Amino acid sequence: MASSWAPYTGFGDEISQSVKFTILQSGDSVAQWESPALISEHQMANSSRTVTQMHGRGPRKASFLLEFESRTDYERLDALLGTRATLRYIDGITNRTDGELETIVNVRYLALPETMLVALSSPTYLVGDTYRATASFQRQYAAPVTP
């Protein structure tokens, strides 16, 4: 669903061809991007000691509650599961996770190229041919370079 205040929110590299939706609040706020710590733990044989190693941070991930204008829009996004494209939404609704700022018809959007759609829940039907689902996205992962 293209909201009236951010009609270009969607997923796809070409704005005109991208799947449009509205990102909704879930609870008190919109979901934020998180980057989990990559930790491994190894129990020492014949000991009560554990070795814990921090390997850096994993790729940034976020799950958003989305509203679609039609079942067709939901199905178009579902067909993109596991692919990378540009996730575009109004700037400032989440914590910044790199990306590029774009101004489209006097509205500033955050465009996140190479974002992968990693999960999409089953849709919930609402009144007026509107659907909701939760989509999980993952930013491209660049492992830290060690000298």
RAQUIUR-V988755 format. One line per field, one symbol per residue. ss: DSSP state (2 for helix, 1 for strand, 0 for the rest). phi: phi as a letter, one per 20 degrees, with the letter a starting at -180 (. if undefined). psi: psi as a letter, one per 20 degrees, with the letter a starting at -180 (. if undefined). A space follows every 50 residues. Layout:
ss=???
phi=???
psi=???
This chain:
ss=00000000011000222011011101001000011111111110000001 11111111111111111100222222220000011111110000000001 11110011111111111111000111000111111111000000000
phi=.effebfdfrcqfegfdffebdedfdnebegdfccffeccccffglbeec edcedoceffcbddedcdfbfffgfffgfegnddbeecbffnecffclnc ecdclmdededdfleeedabfffdedfnldccbdddccfgddffedf
psi=poqhimijpaoqhpghiqpqrppqqocirqqqpqoqqopqpppppkrjqp ppppjbqaqpqqpqpqpqhrhggghgghijpjrpappprpqiirqpmcaq ppooljppqppnqkppoiqprqqpprqkkqqqqpppqpqqpoqqpp.
